[in-house]
């Protein structure tokens, strides 16, 4: 199996490399933005035609949710045009493409967990650019997996866990939003899910389409923060407990609207690929930030 990974320095990209380096049956090429500009169709075509992968994994994305409101052109270039170029190149070499997307394609107003067939209605430019990327991939290459996830954290890159631990070093209390709900998802588990799907595709499972993959149990950002600090205190990373105050979305205004409900229904990926939801609480205990 030959895998081309784009976005090697992101949270999931770094975990994919860690995972695949230990697997002798897999040949992979992992590239950063400096090594491959996915918005350049000629560069993408050249790289893909030379490497001839079975699977292309797009872990690259513009993820600055608030900045996307002003940097719309850049967001669409990376989140729509880049995935389109990768998908078109994948089709030319008969490869499958696995493209990571987001809960932000939904408006967050549902009272239930979102299924793959629910109507999309992104609230901001980031979500709209990611939805456009999904649509571009689906049009360009029939052999596609679109994997929507949410609330990603891990050892690499910037994320909520690292932000909370950094703030806790200088504060005795924090206010954290308590009226937005979702499933925190460990980047390493996303990487494992992607590799599982890739192997099944190569082995003949042709169940292409859109899937949801995120963590369980579902919690608010406030509850997530409380668990982060609880584990940090138990492990001695924090010398004293941190008081976490509940605030509302209105108390913490941002340029881009956040979905109040980011809960993703992950039954489909379990039924088709046998992949269980990310156990984010177990992952929190393991990650090196607490060591």
Secondary structure, DSSP 8 states (H G I E B T S, - for coil): -EEEEE-TTSHHHHHHHHHHTT-TT-EEEEE-TTT--TT-HHHHHHHHHHH--SEEEE------TTGGGT-HHHHHIIIIIHHHHHHHHHHHTT-EEEEEEEGGGS-S--SS-B-TTS----SSHHHHHHHHHHHHHHHH-SSEEEEEE-SEE-SSS--HHHHHHHHHTT-SEEEEE-S-EE--EEHHHHHHHHHHHHHHHHTT----EEEE--EES-EEHHHHHHHHHHHHHHTTSSSS--EEEEE-GGGS--SS---SEE-B--HHHHHHH----EEHHHHHHHSGGG-
